[in-house]
């Protein structure tokens, strides 16, 4: 069968693109050459309820044209639902590299423009206080996206590229969670304002010297293979001396960090401005990065009422958050009305098993053996380690079995999962300080892995991002811009 030689050319451009504009231009050409442009024009499909979306779009246009603000407001309040008519169906974003059905894109655009209009223009019988209540309630009903950054040691530098790609397209969520290296990067992001993010993404602006070997004797004494003081200095220099509350006041972004307890009668915790407002962000990141055997357990630090730094619950110690709760999705749903999860997954023991199933429900015959092997290992492994963690002695083996059980029982993907492709050389860099060249290489790899997911992320997140911006503008307009309101449920409905 004849294949247009331009297809090979544009696929090469995709693989080698240095920025999104070049990637998108090549992707659009491929969509035309492969017949996907016509597919986007035809709004009918059994993949979504196109009649429902068409009706909602027609009503929004009609009410805007007639200046019927009352009906427009009601249509938005009752009609904005996440994944309305299955418009978030992943299959709608596999056919084309850029965008999806034009009907879906036009509906989302019209909804966002209508929200901005109601927010920014005087509307009869719709004062600012009522507007603010309307947008908060609608945001609570619709929900918001979150970005989750996994563990992965130095390989987690990939997360910076994901952040950069999302930020440049205006899709970076306000709610960001991380564990281990993901916690460190979430902490760095959470203390930088939007205006400071370009500088944050420049490798030379960071202290990259996090790793310093102490040796096997140190590990056998329980002090870890690596020097924790070196990591602490690195984190304090890159994150600063902010508490979770102070970080939110500075940036308006909610940081969430997973930590795991070493005590038997404690459960994994999600540290954030809502649950732990006075904790030092660097301290939480240090605990979340304390991989057992590599770093010793950590006592969390807080600021007291006078601003002094002192231990928080000194009887408790915490370790690597990815051991028990790499992706705390359910907890985030309860705290922030999260409806859509973007996962940047770099864990070296997870990525090889993701394959193309990161956000693809289809299973090809070529991947069937690996899929069956993964399922069998996970099923039987959970059973074995569940038995051992409840009954085995000594205590050290019981704790190790418990950690292995939780690692196998966890979910490691989200609604959209972005993951790198590793080489053997990458695994050798896991516990090494990255040089600026490797850092840039990993950032670009993160961007390239994110660009194909932009269309799906935009469809899910654009309306909620518009609602968040409307709430922020209305709060500022009524003179409460300095008021502390954590991004959680009572900021989207229960004021």
The 8 nearest C-alpha neighbors of each residue, nearest first, counted from 0:
[[1, 2, 3, 4, 33, 6, 32, 7],
 [2, 0, 3, 4, 6, 5, 33, 7],
 [3, 1, 4, 0, 6, 5, 7, 32],
 [2, 4, 5, 6, 1, 32, 7, 33],
 [5, 3, 6, 7, 2, 8, 1, 9],
 [4, 6, 8, 3, 7, 9, 32, 29],
 [5, 7, 9, 4, 8, 3, 10, 29],
 [8, 6, 10, 5, 9, 4, 11, 3],
 [9, 7, 5, 11, 6, 10, 12, 4],
 [10, 8, 12, 25, 11, 6, 7, 5],
 [11, 9, 13, 7, 12, 8, 6, 14],
 [10, 12, 14, 8, 9, 13, 7, 15],
 [13, 11, 9, 15, 10, 14, 16, 25],
 [14, 12, 10, 22, 11, 16, 15, 25],
 [13, 15, 11, 12, 16, 10, 447, 22],
 [14, 16, 12, 13, 11, 17, 22, 10],
 [17, 15, 22, 13, 18, 12, 21, 14],
 [16, 18, 15, 21, 19, 443, 22, 447],
 [19, 17, 20, 16, 21, 22, 446, 447],
 [18, 20, 22, 21, 23, 450, 17, 16],
 [19, 21, 23, 22, 18, 24, 16, 17],
 [22, 20, 24, 19, 23, 18, 16, 25],
 [21, 23, 19, 13, 16, 25, 20, 24],
 [24, 22, 26, 20, 25, 21, 19, 27],
 [25, 23, 21, 27, 26, 22, 20, 28],
 [26, 24, 28, 9, 22, 23, 27, 13],
 [25, 27, 23, 29, 28, 24, 96, 22],
 [28, 26, 30, 24, 29, 25, 23, 31],
 [27, 29, 25, 31, 30, 26, 32, 24],
 [28, 30, 32, 26, 31, 27, 33, 25],
 [31, 29, 35, 27, 33, 28, 36, 32],
 [30, 32, 36, 28, 34, 29, 33, 35],
 [33, 31, 29, 30, 34, 28, 6, 35],
 [32, 34, 30, 31, 35, 29, 36, 6],
 [35, 33, 31, 36, 32, 37, 30, 38],
 [34, 36, 30, 38, 37, 95, 33, 31],
 [37, 35, 31, 39, 38, 30, 34, 40],
 [38, 36, 40, 39, 35, 34, 41, 31],
 [37, 39, 35, 36, 41, 40, 34, 100],
 [38, 40, 100, 36, 37, 41, 101, 99],
 [39, 41, 37, 38, 101, 42, 100, 36],
 [42, 40, 38, 39, 43, 37, 100, 101],
 [43, 41, 102, 100, 40, 44, 49, 101],
 [44, 42, 41, 49, 45, 50, 47, 48],
 [45, 43, 46, 47, 42, 49, 48, 41],
 [44, 46, 47, 43, 48, 49, 42, 91],
 [47, 45, 44, 91, 88, 90, 48, 85],
 [48, 46, 85, 45, 49, 84, 86, 44],
 [49, 47, 84, 51, 50, 85, 52, 46],
 [48, 50, 52, 51, 47, 53, 43, 42],
 [51, 49, 53, 52, 48, 54, 43, 55],
 [52, 50, 54, 49, 53, 48, 55, 84],
 [51, 53, 49, 55, 54, 50, 56, 48],
 [52, 54, 50, 56, 51, 55, 49, 57],
 [53, 55, 57, 51, 56, 52, 50, 58],
 [56, 54, 52, 58, 57, 53, 51, 59],
 [55, 57, 53, 59, 106, 54, 58, 52],
 [58, 56, 54, 60, 55, 59, 61, 53],
 [59, 57, 61, 55, 60, 56, 62, 54],
 [58, 60, 56, 62, 61, 57, 63, 55],
 [61, 59, 63, 57, 58, 62, 64, 56],
 [60, 62, 58, 64, 63, 59, 57, 65],
 [61, 63, 67, 65, 59, 71, 64, 60],
 [64, 62, 66, 60, 61, 65, 59, 67],
 [63, 65, 61, 62, 66, 60, 67, 59],
 [64, 66, 62, 67, 63, 61, 68, 60],
 [67, 65, 63, 68, 64, 62, 71, 61],
 [66, 68, 62, 65, 69, 70, 71, 63],
 [69, 67, 71, 70, 66, 72, 62, 122],
 [68, 70, 72, 71, 67, 73, 74, 62],
 [69, 71, 73, 72, 68, 67, 74, 62],
 [72, 70, 68, 74, 69, 73, 62, 67],
 [71, 73, 69, 75, 70, 74, 68, 76],
 [72, 74, 70, 76, 75, 71, 77, 69],
 [75, 73, 71, 78, 72, 77, 76, 70],
 [76, 74, 78, 72, 73, 79, 77, 71],
 [75, 77, 73, 74, 78, 137, 79, 72],
 [76, 78, 74, 75, 73, 79, 80, 137],
 [77, 79, 75, 74, 76, 80, 55, 73],
 [80, 78, 75, 77, 76, 141, 81, 83],
 [81, 79, 141, 83, 78, 82, 140, 77],
 [80, 82, 141, 83, 79, 142, 338, 459],
 [81, 83, 85, 87, 86, 84, 80, 459],
 [84, 82, 80, 85, 81, 86, 79, 52],
 [83, 85, 48, 86, 47, 82, 51, 52],
 [86, 84, 47, 82, 87, 83, 88, 48],
 [85, 87, 82, 84, 88, 47, 83, 103],
 [88, 86, 82, 85, 89, 459, 458, 455],
 [87, 89, 90, 85, 86, 91, 46, 47],
 [90, 88, 91, 92, 87, 93, 359, 358],
 [89, 91, 93, 92, 88, 46, 94, 359],
 [92, 90, 89, 88, 93, 99, 94, 46],
 [91, 93, 90, 89, 94, 99, 95, 455],
 [94, 92, 90, 95, 91, 89, 96, 359],
 [93, 95, 92, 91, 35, 96, 90, 99],
 [96, 94, 97, 35, 93, 92, 30, 99],
 [95, 97, 26, 451, 98, 30, 94, 93],
 [98, 96, 95, 454, 27, 26, 99, 23],
 [99, 97, 454, 95, 96, 92, 100, 455],
 [98, 100, 39, 92, 91, 101, 95, 97],
 [99, 101, 39, 102, 103, 42, 40, 104],
 [102, 100, 104, 103, 39, 40, 105, 99],
 [101, 103, 105, 100, 104, 42, 106, 53],
 [104, 102, 106, 101, 100, 105, 107, 86],
 [103, 105, 101, 107, 106, 102, 108, 100],
 [104, 106, 108, 102, 107, 103, 101, 109],
 [107, 105, 103, 109, 56, 108, 104, 102],
 [106, 108, 110, 104, 105, 109, 111, 103],
 [109, 107, 105, 111, 106, 110, 112, 104],
 [108, 110, 112, 106, 111, 107, 105, 113],
 [109, 111, 107, 113, 108, 112, 106, 114],
 [112, 110, 114, 108, 113, 109, 462, 115],
 [111, 113, 109, 115, 114, 110, 116, 108],
 [112, 114, 116, 110, 111, 115, 109, 117],
 [115, 113, 111, 117, 116, 112, 118, 110],
 [114, 116, 118, 112, 113, 117, 119, 111],
 [115, 117, 113, 119, 118, 114, 120, 112],
 [118, 116, 114, 115, 120, 119, 113, 122],
 [117, 119, 115, 116, 120, 469, 114, 130],
 [118, 120, 116, 117, 115, 121, 469, 473],
 [121, 119, 117, 116, 118, 122, 115, 123],
 [122, 120, 123, 119, 117, 125, 126, 118],
 [121, 123, 125, 120, 124, 117, 68, 126],
 [124, 122, 125, 121, 126, 68, 69, 120],
 [125, 123, 126, 122, 129, 69, 121, 127],
 [124, 126, 122, 123, 129, 130, 127, 121],
 [127, 125, 129, 128, 130, 124, 122, 123],
 [126, 128, 130, 129, 131, 125, 473, 477],
 [129, 127, 131, 130, 126, 132, 477, 125],
 [128, 130, 132, 131, 126, 127, 125, 133],
 [131, 129, 127, 133, 128, 132, 126, 134],
 [132, 130, 128, 134, 129, 133, 127, 135],
 [131, 133, 129, 135, 130, 134, 136, 128],
 [132, 134, 130, 136, 131, 135, 137, 129],
 [135, 133, 137, 131, 136, 132, 138, 470],
 [136, 134, 491, 492, 138, 132, 137, 133],
 [135, 137, 492, 139, 133, 138, 134, 491],
 [136, 138, 134, 140, 139, 135, 141, 76],
 [139, 137, 141, 135, 140, 136, 491, 142],
 [138, 140, 491, 136, 142, 137, 141, 492],
 [141, 139, 137, 138, 142, 136, 80, 336],
 [140, 142, 138, 80, 81, 139, 137, 79],
 [143, 141, 336, 338, 139, 337, 138, 140],
 [142, 144, 337, 463, 338, 336, 339, 145],
 [145, 143, 339, 337, 340, 172, 338, 460],
 [144, 146, 174, 340, 172, 175, 341, 339],
 [145, 147, 175, 341, 342, 172, 340, 176],
 [148, 146, 176, 342, 177, 175, 341, 343],
 [147, 149, 181, 177, 343, 176, 342, 344],
 [150, 148, 181, 344, 178, 177, 325, 345],
 [149, 151, 179, 180, 346, 181, 178, 321],
 [150, 152, 346, 155, 345, 154, 347, 180],
 [151, 153, 154, 180, 429, 155, 150, 430],
 [154, 152, 429, 155, 156, 430, 151, 428],
 [155, 153, 156, 151, 152, 429, 157, 345],
 [154, 156, 157, 151, 153, 158, 345, 152],
 [157, 155, 158, 154, 159, 153, 441, 438],
 [156, 158, 441, 445, 155, 442, 159, 160],
 [159, 157, 161, 156, 160, 155, 162, 343],
 [160, 158, 162, 157, 161, 442, 156, 163],
 [161, 159, 442, 445, 446, 163, 158, 162],
 [160, 162, 445, 158, 164, 446, 163, 159],
 [163, 161, 159, 165, 160, 164, 166, 158],
 [162, 164, 160, 166, 161, 165, 167, 159],
 [165, 163, 446, 161, 167, 162, 166, 160],
 [166, 164, 171, 170, 162, 168, 163, 167],
 [165, 167, 171, 169, 163, 168, 164, 170],
 [166, 168, 164, 165, 169, 163, 170, 171],
 [167, 169, 165, 166, 170, 164, 171, 453],
 [170, 168, 166, 167, 171, 165, 464, 461],
 [169, 171, 165, 168, 166, 172, 457, 460],
 [170, 172, 166, 165, 169, 173, 162, 146],
 [173, 171, 174, 145, 144, 170, 146, 175],
 [174, 172, 252, 253, 175, 171, 145, 251],
 [173, 175, 253, 145, 172, 252, 254, 146],
 [176, 174, 146, 254, 145, 147, 255, 253],
 [177, 175, 255, 147, 256, 254, 148, 146],
 [178, 176, 182, 181, 148, 256, 147, 185],
 [177, 179, 182, 181, 320, 257, 321, 150],
 [178, 180, 288, 287, 150, 182, 181, 319],
 [181, 179, 183, 150, 182, 152, 155, 288],
 [180, 182, 177, 148, 178, 149, 184, 179],
 [183, 181, 177, 178, 185, 179, 284, 180],
 [184, 182, 180, 186, 284, 181, 185, 187],
 [183, 185, 187, 181, 186, 182, 188, 180],
 [186, 184, 182, 188, 183, 187, 177, 189],
 [187, 185, 189, 183, 184, 188, 182, 238],
 [186, 188, 184, 238, 185, 189, 190, 183],
 [189, 187, 185, 191, 186, 190, 184, 196],
 [188, 190, 186, 187, 191, 254, 252, 185],
 [189, 191, 246, 188, 187, 250, 186, 192],
 [192, 190, 188, 195, 189, 196, 250, 193],
 [191, 193, 250, 195, 194, 196, 190, 249],
 [192, 194, 196, 195, 191, 250, 197, 166],
 [193, 195, 192, 196, 197, 191, 198, 199],
 [196, 194, 192, 193, 198, 191, 197, 199],
 [195, 197, 199, 193, 198, 194, 191, 200],
 [198, 196, 200, 199, 195, 201, 194, 193],
 [197, 199, 196, 200, 201, 195, 204, 194],
 [198, 200, 196, 197, 201, 195, 204, 191],
 [199, 201, 197, 198, 202, 196, 159, 163],
 [200, 202, 198, 199, 203, 204, 197, 205],
 [203, 201, 204, 435, 205, 200, 438, 439],
 [202, 204, 205, 201, 435, 206, 207, 200],
 [203, 205, 202, 201, 199, 198, 206, 200],
 [206, 204, 203, 207, 202, 237, 199, 201],
 [205, 207, 208, 233, 237, 236, 204, 209],
 [206, 208, 205, 209, 432, 433, 233, 434],
 [209, 207, 432, 206, 210, 233, 229, 230],
 [208, 210, 230, 233, 207, 229, 432, 211],
 [209, 211, 208, 432, 431, 225, 230, 212],
 [212, 210, 226, 225, 213, 229, 209, 208],
 [213, 211, 225, 214, 224, 226, 210, 223],
 [212, 214, 225, 224, 226, 217, 211, 215],
 [213, 215, 224, 217, 216, 212, 218, 225],
 [216, 214, 218, 217, 224, 219, 213, 223],
 [217, 215, 219, 218, 214, 220, 213, 224],
 [216, 218, 220, 222, 215, 219, 214, 223],
 [217, 219, 223, 224, 215, 221, 222, 220],
 [220, 218, 216, 221, 217, 215, 222, 223],
 [221, 219, 217, 218, 222, 216, 223, 215],
 [220, 222, 218, 219, 223, 295, 217, 292],
 [223, 221, 217, 295, 218, 220, 294, 224],
 [224, 222, 218, 294, 293, 292, 225, 295],
 [223, 225, 293, 218, 214, 213, 212, 215],
 [224, 226, 212, 213, 223, 211, 293, 294],
 [225, 227, 211, 228, 229, 213, 212, 230],
 [226, 228, 230, 229, 294, 231, 225, 295],
 [227, 229, 231, 230, 226, 232, 233, 225],
 [228, 230, 232, 227, 231, 226, 209, 233],
 [231, 229, 209, 233, 227, 228, 232, 234],
 [230, 232, 228, 234, 233, 229, 227, 235],
 [233, 231, 235, 229, 230, 234, 236, 228],
 [232, 234, 230, 236, 231, 209, 235, 206],
 [235, 233, 237, 231, 236, 232, 238, 281],
 [234, 236, 239, 232, 238, 237, 233, 281],
 [235, 237, 233, 234, 239, 238, 232, 206],
 [236, 238, 234, 235, 239, 205, 233, 187],
 [239, 237, 187, 235, 234, 236, 281, 186],
 [240, 238, 235, 236, 241, 237, 281, 234],
 [241, 239, 235, 279, 242, 238, 281, 280],
 [242, 240, 245, 246, 239, 279, 280, 243],
 [241, 243, 279, 245, 278, 277, 244, 280],
 [244, 242, 272, 276, 246, 245, 280, 271],
 [243, 245, 276, 272, 247, 242, 246, 248],
 [246, 244, 248, 242, 247, 243, 241, 249],
 [247, 245, 243, 249, 190, 244, 248, 241],
 [246, 248, 251, 250, 244, 249, 245, 252],
 [249, 247, 245, 246, 250, 251, 483, 244],
 [248, 250, 246, 247, 245, 251, 190, 192],
 [249, 251, 192, 247, 252, 248, 246, 190],
 [252, 250, 247, 248, 249, 253, 173, 246],
 [253, 251, 173, 250, 247, 189, 174, 254],
 [252, 254, 174, 247, 173, 175, 486, 255],
 [255, 253, 175, 189, 271, 176, 185, 252],
 [256, 254, 176, 271, 270, 175, 269, 177],
 [255, 257, 270, 177, 182, 269, 176, 178],
 [258, 256, 320, 269, 178, 268, 287, 270],
 [259, 257, 320, 287, 268, 319, 267, 318],
 [258, 260, 267, 320, 318, 317, 319, 323],
 [261, 259, 317, 262, 267, 265, 316, 318],
 [260, 262, 317, 316, 263, 259, 318, 296],
 [261, 263, 260, 264, 265, 315, 316, 317],
 [264, 262, 265, 261, 260, 266, 398, 394],
 [263, 265, 262, 266, 260, 261, 267, 315],
 [266, 264, 262, 263, 260, 267, 261, 259],
 [265, 267, 260, 268, 264, 259, 263, 262],
 [268, 266, 259, 258, 260, 323, 324, 265],
 [269, 267, 258, 257, 270, 266, 259, 260],
 [268, 270, 257, 256, 255, 271, 258, 267],
 [269, 271, 256, 255, 275, 274, 268, 257],
 [272, 270, 255, 273, 275, 274, 254, 243],
 [271, 273, 276, 243, 244, 275, 274, 485],
 [272, 274, 271, 275, 276, 485, 487, 270],
 [273, 275, 271, 272, 270, 276, 269, 268],
 [276, 274, 271, 272, 270, 278, 277, 273],
 [277, 275, 272, 244, 243, 278, 273, 274],
 [278, 276, 242, 301, 302, 275, 243, 244],
 [279, 277, 301, 242, 275, 276, 300, 243],
 [278, 280, 242, 301, 282, 281, 300, 241],
 [279, 281, 283, 282, 242, 243, 241, 278],
 [282, 280, 284, 283, 279, 234, 235, 285],
 [281, 283, 285, 279, 280, 284, 299, 300],
 [284, 282, 286, 280, 285, 281, 287, 299],
 [285, 283, 287, 281, 183, 182, 282, 286],
 [286, 284, 282, 288, 283, 287, 281, 289],
 [287, 285, 318, 297, 289, 283, 288, 284],
 [286, 288, 319, 320, 179, 258, 284, 285],
 [287, 289, 179, 319, 285, 286, 290, 284],
 [290, 288, 319, 318, 294, 286, 287, 296],
 [289, 291, 319, 293, 294, 288, 292, 318],
 [292, 290, 293, 294, 289, 295, 318, 319],
 [291, 293, 223, 294, 218, 290, 224, 295],
 [292, 294, 223, 224, 290, 291, 225, 295],
 [293, 295, 223, 289, 290, 292, 225, 291],
 [294, 296, 222, 223, 289, 221, 297, 291],
 [297, 295, 318, 317, 316, 289, 294, 286],
 [298, 296, 316, 286, 317, 299, 318, 295],
 [297, 299, 316, 313, 315, 300, 317, 310],
 [298, 300, 311, 282, 310, 297, 283, 301],
 [301, 299, 310, 311, 309, 282, 279, 278],
 [302, 300, 278, 279, 277, 308, 309, 311],
 [303, 301, 308, 306, 307, 277, 309, 278],
 [302, 304, 306, 307, 305, 301, 308, 309],
 [303, 305, 306, 302, 307, 277, 308, 301],
 [306, 304, 303, 307, 302, 308, 309, 301],
 [307, 305, 302, 303, 304, 308, 301, 309],
 [306, 308, 302, 303, 305, 309, 304, 301],
 [309, 307, 302, 301, 306, 300, 303, 310],
 [308, 310, 300, 301, 302, 307, 311, 303],
 [311, 309, 300, 313, 299, 301, 312, 298],
 [310, 312, 300, 299, 313, 301, 309, 298],
 [311, 313, 314, 315, 310, 299, 298, 316],
 [314, 312, 315, 310, 311, 298, 316, 299],
 [315, 313, 312, 316, 298, 311, 310, 262],
 [316, 314, 313, 312, 298, 317, 262, 260],
 [317, 315, 298, 297, 296, 260, 261, 314],
 [316, 318, 260, 297, 296, 259, 286, 261],
 [317, 319, 289, 286, 296, 259, 287, 258],
 [320, 318, 287, 289, 290, 288, 321, 179],
 [321, 319, 258, 257, 287, 259, 178, 322],
 [325, 320, 322, 324, 178, 323, 319, 150],
 [321, 323, 320, 319, 406, 324, 402, 325],
 [324, 322, 405, 321, 259, 320, 406, 325],
 [325, 323, 321, 326, 327, 320, 322, 257],
 [321, 324, 326, 178, 149, 320, 327, 323],
 [325, 327, 324, 328, 147, 411, 149, 410],
 [328, 326, 330, 324, 329, 325, 331, 257],
 [327, 329, 331, 330, 326, 332, 340, 147],
 [330, 328, 332, 331, 327, 333, 326, 337],
 [329, 331, 333, 332, 328, 327, 334, 269],
 [332, 330, 334, 328, 333, 329, 335, 337],
 [331, 333, 337, 336, 329, 330, 335, 334],
 [332, 334, 330, 331, 335, 336, 329, 337],
 [335, 333, 331, 487, 332, 336, 330, 488],
 [334, 336, 487, 488, 337, 332, 331, 333],
 [337, 335, 332, 142, 333, 488, 334, 143],
 [336, 338, 332, 143, 335, 142, 144, 339],
 [339, 337, 142, 143, 144, 336, 340, 332],
 [338, 340, 144, 337, 414, 145, 143, 341],
 [341, 339, 145, 414, 413, 144, 146, 342],
 [340, 342, 146, 415, 413, 416, 145, 147],
 [343, 341, 416, 147, 413, 344, 146, 417],
 [342, 344, 417, 148, 418, 416, 147, 149],
 [343, 345, 418, 149, 342, 346, 417, 148],
 [346, 344, 151, 155, 418, 149, 347, 350],
 [345, 347, 151, 349, 150, 348, 344, 350],
 [348, 346, 349, 350, 345, 151, 351, 426],
 [347, 349, 346, 350, 351, 352, 345, 151],
 [350, 348, 346, 347, 352, 351, 353, 411],
 [349, 351, 353, 352, 347, 346, 348, 345],
 [352, 350, 353, 349, 354, 348, 347, 421],
 [353, 351, 350, 349, 354, 373, 348, 369],
 [352, 354, 350, 357, 356, 351, 355, 349],
 [355, 353, 356, 352, 351, 357, 350, 366],
 [354, 356, 357, 359, 353, 358, 361, 362],
 [355, 357, 359, 358, 354, 353, 360, 361],
 [358, 356, 416, 353, 355, 359, 354, 412],
 [357, 359, 356, 415, 416, 360, 414, 355],
 [360, 358, 356, 361, 357, 355, 89, 90],
 [359, 361, 356, 362, 358, 357, 89, 90],
 [362, 360, 359, 363, 356, 355, 358, 90],
 [361, 363, 360, 364, 366, 367, 356, 359],
 [362, 364, 365, 366, 367, 361, 355, 370],
 [363, 365, 367, 366, 362, 368, 370, 369],
 [364, 366, 363, 367, 368, 362, 369, 370],
 [367, 365, 364, 363, 369, 368, 370, 362],
 [366, 368, 364, 370, 369, 365, 371, 363],
 [369, 367, 371, 370, 366, 372, 365, 364],
 [370, 368, 372, 371, 366, 367, 373, 352],
 [369, 371, 367, 373, 368, 372, 366, 374],
 [372, 370, 374, 368, 373, 369, 367, 375],
 [373, 371, 369, 375, 374, 370, 376, 368],
 [372, 374, 370, 376, 371, 375, 377, 369],
 [373, 375, 371, 377, 372, 376, 378, 370],
 [376, 374, 378, 372, 377, 373, 379, 371],
 [377, 375, 373, 379, 380, 374, 378, 372],
 [376, 378, 380, 374, 375, 379, 381, 407],
 [379, 377, 375, 381, 380, 376, 374, 382],
 [378, 380, 382, 381, 376, 377, 375, 383],
 [381, 379, 377, 383, 382, 376, 378, 384],
 [380, 382, 384, 404, 379, 378, 383, 385],
 [381, 383, 379, 385, 380, 384, 386, 378],
 [384, 382, 380, 386, 385, 381, 379, 387],
 [383, 385, 387, 404, 400, 386, 381, 382],
 [386, 384, 382, 388, 383, 387, 381, 404],
 [385, 387, 383, 384, 389, 388, 390, 382],
 [388, 386, 384, 391, 390, 389, 385, 400],
 [389, 387, 397, 401, 400, 385, 386, 390],
 [388, 390, 387, 386, 391, 385, 397, 401],
 [391, 389, 387, 388, 386, 392, 397, 385],
 [392, 390, 387, 397, 388, 389, 393, 396],
 [393, 391, 394, 397, 396, 390, 395, 387],
 [392, 394, 395, 396, 397, 391, 398, 390],
 [393, 395, 397, 392, 396, 398, 391, 399],
 [394, 396, 398, 397, 393, 399, 392, 400],
 [397, 395, 399, 398, 394, 393, 400, 392],
 [396, 398, 388, 394, 400, 395, 399, 391],
 [399, 397, 401, 395, 400, 396, 394, 402],
 [400, 398, 396, 402, 401, 397, 395, 403],
 [401, 399, 388, 397, 403, 384, 398, 402],
 [402, 400, 388, 398, 404, 399, 403, 397],
 [401, 403, 399, 405, 404, 400, 406, 322],
 [404, 402, 406, 400, 401, 405, 399, 407],
 [403, 405, 401, 384, 407, 402, 381, 406],
 [406, 404, 408, 402, 407, 323, 403, 409],
 [405, 407, 403, 404, 409, 408, 322, 402],
 [408, 406, 404, 405, 409, 377, 381, 403],
 [409, 407, 405, 406, 404, 381, 410, 377],
 [410, 408, 406, 407, 405, 411, 324, 325],
 [409, 411, 412, 408, 326, 413, 325, 407],
 [410, 412, 409, 326, 413, 325, 344, 349],
 [413, 411, 416, 410, 342, 357, 414, 344],
 [412, 414, 415, 340, 342, 416, 341, 411],
 [413, 415, 340, 341, 339, 416, 358, 412],
 [414, 416, 341, 413, 358, 342, 340, 417],
 [417, 415, 342, 357, 413, 412, 358, 343],
 [418, 416, 343, 342, 344, 448, 449, 415],
 [417, 419, 344, 343, 345, 416, 350, 448],
 [420, 418, 421, 345, 448, 444, 445, 417],
 [419, 421, 418, 422, 350, 351, 444, 448],
 [422, 420, 425, 419, 423, 426, 424, 350],
 [421, 423, 424, 425, 420, 426, 427, 419],
 [424, 422, 426, 425, 421, 427, 428, 420],
 [423, 425, 427, 422, 426, 428, 421, 429],
 [426, 424, 428, 422, 427, 423, 421, 429],
 [425, 427, 423, 428, 429, 424, 422, 421],
 [426, 428, 424, 425, 429, 423, 430, 431],
 [429, 427, 431, 425, 426, 430, 153, 424],
 [430, 428, 153, 426, 152, 427, 431, 154],
 [431, 429, 428, 153, 152, 210, 432, 427],
 [432, 430, 428, 429, 433, 210, 153, 427],
 [431, 433, 208, 210, 207, 209, 434, 430],
 [434, 432, 437, 431, 438, 435, 207, 153],
 [433, 435, 437, 436, 438, 432, 207, 202],
 [436, 434, 438, 437, 202, 439, 433, 203],
 [435, 437, 439, 438, 434, 440, 433, 202],
 [438, 436, 440, 439, 434, 435, 433, 441],
 [437, 439, 435, 441, 440, 436, 442, 433],
 [440, 438, 442, 436, 437, 441, 443, 435],
 [439, 441, 437, 443, 438, 442, 444, 436],
 [442, 440, 444, 157, 438, 443, 439, 156],
 [441, 443, 160, 439, 445, 157, 444, 440],
 [442, 444, 446, 440, 445, 441, 160, 447],
 [443, 445, 441, 447, 442, 446, 448, 440],
 [446, 444, 160, 161, 157, 442, 448, 443],
 [445, 447, 160, 443, 449, 164, 161, 448],
 [446, 448, 444, 449, 450, 445, 443, 451],
 [447, 449, 445, 446, 450, 444, 417, 451],
 [450, 448, 446, 452, 447, 451, 161, 445],
 [449, 451, 453, 452, 447, 448, 446, 19],
 [452, 450, 449, 453, 96, 448, 454, 97],
 [453, 451, 449, 450, 455, 454, 456, 415],
 [452, 454, 456, 450, 455, 451, 457, 449],
 [455, 453, 98, 457, 456, 452, 97, 458],
 [454, 456, 458, 457, 453, 452, 92, 459],
 [455, 457, 453, 459, 458, 454, 460, 452],
 [456, 458, 460, 454, 461, 455, 459, 453],
 [459, 457, 455, 456, 460, 461, 454, 87],
 [460, 458, 456, 457, 461, 87, 455, 339],
 [459, 461, 457, 463, 462, 458, 456, 464],
 [460, 462, 464, 457, 463, 458, 465, 459],
 [463, 461, 465, 464, 460, 111, 466, 107],
 [462, 464, 466, 465, 143, 460, 461, 467],
 [465, 463, 467, 461, 466, 462, 460, 468],
 [464, 466, 462, 468, 463, 467, 461, 469],
 [465, 467, 463, 469, 464, 468, 138, 470],
 [468, 466, 464, 470, 469, 465, 463, 471],
 [467, 469, 471, 465, 470, 466, 472, 464],
 [470, 468, 466, 472, 471, 467, 118, 473],
 [469, 471, 467, 473, 468, 472, 474, 134],
 [470, 472, 468, 474, 469, 473, 475, 467],
 [473, 471, 475, 469, 474, 470, 476, 468],
 [472, 474, 476, 470, 475, 471, 469, 131],
 [475, 473, 471, 479, 477, 476, 472, 480],
 [474, 476, 480, 472, 478, 473, 479, 477],
 [477, 475, 473, 474, 478, 472, 479, 480],
 [476, 478, 474, 475, 479, 473, 127, 480],
 [479, 477, 475, 476, 480, 474, 481, 473],
 [480, 478, 482, 474, 481, 475, 477, 476],
 [479, 481, 475, 482, 478, 474, 471, 476],
 [482, 480, 479, 483, 478, 248, 475, 484],
 [481, 483, 479, 480, 484, 248, 474, 478],
 [484, 482, 248, 481, 485, 247, 480, 244],
 [485, 483, 482, 486, 490, 487, 489, 248],
 [484, 486, 487, 483, 273, 272, 490, 253],
 [487, 485, 490, 253, 484, 335, 488, 174],
 [486, 488, 335, 490, 334, 489, 485, 491],
 [487, 489, 491, 335, 490, 336, 492, 334],
 [488, 490, 493, 494, 492, 491, 487, 486],
 [491, 489, 488, 487, 486, 492, 494, 484],
 [490, 492, 135, 139, 488, 138, 489, 136],
 [491, 493, 136, 135, 489, 139, 490, 494],
 [492, 494, 489, 490, 491, 488, 136, 135],
 [493, 489, 492, 490, 491, 132, 135, 488]]
